[in-house]
Amino acid sequence: MVVNSTEIKNNFGKYLKLLEKEDIIVTRNGSPVARITRHNDWKNIDSFSEQAAKYECNYDSIKMTFEEFMEMREKTEDRYEYIDGMAFYVASPVITHQRILGNLYTIFRLWFKGKKCMPYLSPFDVILKKGENNMNLVQPDMLVVCDNENKNDKDRYTGIPTLVIEIISRSSTRMDLVKKLDLYMQTGVKEYWIVNYFNKEVIVYLFNDNSIENFKVYSNAGNVESLTFNSLTADIMEIFE
């Protein structure tokens, strides 16, 4: 049986039961990347083709070049981000995540109305360069763009957002707290909000010269305050309403 990785993610229990009848080949973009087999059949596992073996991968990430990543994105409707040479699958958000994102966007859209900067919602591609040969592509949950003139002839954004917001999910905690924090800090983003709805907490980081200049933690009640935009605040109770 051949099944794509997204289907395996969404219905893993179902396919565990089907292992009693046959092995399952897991594919990404039409190429096999893994085989799921019954425990007593490990000795019979075969190797995959050279084309599939060139990627070091699991169900959440794939190692590839940036060029390979961009080519892959053209062939799939799944969402992926690319950080430090690895492509990471982006799962569909849950209802709570979307409700909080909507609350934040409403607050930001009203505050930035008539101003130069503008908030945008995911999916919104942001390409960030950490080094000469280290291109990255992410889709922040929300971002504030002040360099609106930086776009290509396909109306794609090519600049660096001033403020980025990520809403933590159970599957993205390490990504948002470690990998993305480091990425945003090193590529010119000025401010980073991490919204944790499990603890009803918001952490605001201010970056300067590739390091953390300041940060504040907000929880329970009161206003979350931007460290970049004077008077931009968000009532924490309204965020998690």
C-alpha positions in Angstrom: 0.0 0.0 0.0 1.3 3.5 -0.9 0.1 6.4 1.2 1.2 10.1 1.2 2.7 11.5 4.4 -0.2 13.9 5.0 -2.7 11.1 5.0 -0.5 9.1 7.4 -0.3 12.1 9.8 -4.0 12.5 9.9 -5.0 8.8 10.2 -2.1 7.0 11.8 -4.2 4.8 13.9 -6.2 3.6 10.9 -3.0 2.5 9.1 -1.5 0.8 12.1 -4.4 -1.6 11.9 -3.9 -2.2 8.2 -0.3 -3.3 8.8 -1.7 -6.7 9.7 -2.4 -7.2 6.0 0.5 -5.4 4.3 3.4 -2.9 4.6 2.8 0.8 3.9 5.1 2.9 1.7 5.0 6.6 2.8 5.5 9.1 0.0 6.2 12.8 -0.3 5.5 14.5 -3.6 5.2 11.2 -5.3 8.6 9.8 -4.1 8.9 7.1 -1.4 10.6 8.2 1.8 9.8 5.5 4.4 8.3 2.1 4.9 6.1 1.2 7.8 6.2 -2.5 8.5 5.1 -5.0 11.2 7.5 -5.5 14.0 8.2 -9.2 13.1 9.1 -8.2 9.5 12.0 -5.9 10.3 14.5 -8.4 8.8 12.7 -8.1 5.4 12.9 -4.3 5.1 14.3 -3.4 1.7 16.2 -0.2 0.8 14.5 2.5 -1.2 15.6 4.1 -4.5 18.7 6.4 -4.6 16.4 9.3 -5.4 14.4 8.9 -2.2 17.5 8.1 -0.1 19.2 11.5 -0.8 16.9 13.1 1.8 17.4 12.7 5.6 13.8 13.0 6.7 11.0 12.0 9.1 7.3 12.9 9.0 8.0 16.4 10.1 11.1 17.5 8.2 13.2 16.9 5.1 16.8 17.9 4.5 17.2 19.5 1.1 18.7 22.5 -0.7 16.7 25.8 -1.0 16.4 25.2 -4.7 15.0 21.7 -4.1 12.6 23.2 -1.5 11.3 25.8 -3.9 10.8 23.2 -6.6 8.9 20.9 -4.1 6.6 23.8 -3.1 5.5 24.1 -6.7 4.3 20.5 -6.7 2.4 20.3 -3.5 -0.5 22.0 -1.8 0.9 21.2 1.6 2.5 24.1 3.6 6.2 23.9 4.4 8.7 26.3 6.0 12.5 26.1 5.3 15.0 26.8 8.0 18.7 26.0 8.1 18.6 23.5 5.3 15.5 21.7 6.5 11.9 21.8 5.2 9.3 21.6 8.0 5.7 20.5 7.4 3.2 23.1 8.7 0.1 21.5 10.2 -3.3 23.0 9.8 -4.1 25.3 12.8 -6.8 24.4 15.4 -9.8 26.6 16.2 -8.3 28.2 19.3 -5.2 29.2 17.3 -7.4 30.8 14.6 -9.6 32.6 17.1 -6.5 34.2 18.8 -5.0 35.1 15.4 -8.3 36.8 14.4 -8.3 38.8 17.7 -4.8 40.0 17.2 -5.3 40.9 13.6 -8.4 43.0 14.5 -6.4 44.9 17.2 -3.4 45.5 14.9 -5.5 46.4 11.8 -7.3 49.1 13.7 -4.1 50.5 15.2 -2.2 50.6 11.9 -5.1 52.0 9.9 -3.9 55.1 8.0 -0.2 54.4 8.9 2.7 53.4 6.7 3.1 49.9 8.2 0.5 47.2 7.6 -0.3 43.8 9.3 -0.6 40.6 7.2 -1.9 37.1 8.0 -0.4 33.7 7.2 0.0 32.2 4.7 2.4 34.9 3.7 5.9 33.9 2.4 8.9 35.7 4.0 12.4 34.9 2.7 15.1 35.6 5.2 18.9 35.3 4.5 21.1 34.3 7.5 24.2 34.0 5.4 25.6 33.9 1.9 24.4 30.4 1.4 21.7 30.2 4.0 18.3 31.1 2.6 15.2 30.5 4.7 11.5 30.7 4.0 8.8 31.0 6.8 5.1 31.8 7.1 4.6 33.7 10.4 1.1 33.6 11.8 1.1 37.4 11.6 3.6 40.1 10.6 3.9 43.8 10.3 5.5 45.2 7.1 6.8 48.7 6.9 8.8 48.3 3.7 5.8 47.7 1.4 7.9 48.9 -1.6 10.0 45.7 -1.3 8.1 43.3 -3.7 8.9 41.6 -6.9 7.1 41.6 -10.3 4.8 38.8 -9.0 3.6 40.9 -6.1 5.6 38.8 -3.7 7.1 40.4 -0.6 10.9 40.5 -0.6 11.7 42.6 2.5 12.2 42.0 6.2 9.1 42.4 8.5 9.5 44.8 11.4 7.3 42.7 13.8 6.5 39.0 13.7 3.9 37.0 15.7 3.9 33.3 16.2 1.1 31.4 18.1 2.5 28.3 19.7 0.9 25.0 19.1 1.9 21.7 20.7 3.7 20.7 17.6 5.5 24.0 17.0 6.8 24.9 20.5 10.5 24.1 19.9 10.3 25.6 16.5 8.9 28.9 17.7 10.9 29.2 20.9 14.3 28.2 19.4 14.7 28.0 15.6 12.4 30.9 14.7 13.6 33.1 17.5 17.2 32.6 16.3 16.2 33.1 12.7 14.3 36.4 13.3 17.0 37.7 15.6 19.8 37.1 13.0 18.0 38.4 9.9 16.9 41.9 10.8 13.4 41.5 12.4 13.0 44.1 15.1 10.3 42.6 17.3 9.0 39.1 17.9 5.8 38.1 19.8 5.4 34.5 21.0 1.8 33.9 22.0 1.2 30.8 24.2 -2.5 30.1 24.6 -1.8 27.1 26.9 -0.5 29.5 29.6 -2.4 32.6 28.3 1.0 34.3 28.0 2.7 36.6 25.5 6.5 37.1 25.3 7.7 40.2 23.4 11.3 40.2 22.2 13.2 43.3 20.9 16.2 42.5 18.7 19.2 44.7 18.0 22.5 43.8 16.3 21.7 40.1 16.1 21.0 39.8 19.8 18.1 40.2 22.3 18.1 43.8 23.5 15.0 43.5 25.7 12.1 41.2 26.4 8.9 41.2 28.5 6.5 38.5 29.6 2.8 39.3 29.9 0.2 37.0 31.5 -3.1 37.0 33.3 -4.2 40.6 32.8 -3.1 44.0 31.5 -1.9 45.2 28.2 0.8 43.7 26.0 3.0 46.6 24.8 5.1 46.8 21.6 8.7 47.6 22.2 9.0 49.1 18.7 5.7 50.9 18.0 4.9 53.5 20.7 1.4 53.2 22.1 0.6 49.9 20.3 -1.0 47.8 23.0 -3.2 44.7 23.1 -5.3 43.7 26.1 -4.2 40.2 27.0 -7.8 39.2 28.0 -8.9 40.4 24.5 -6.2 38.4 22.8 -7.3 35.2 24.5 -11.0 36.0 24.4 
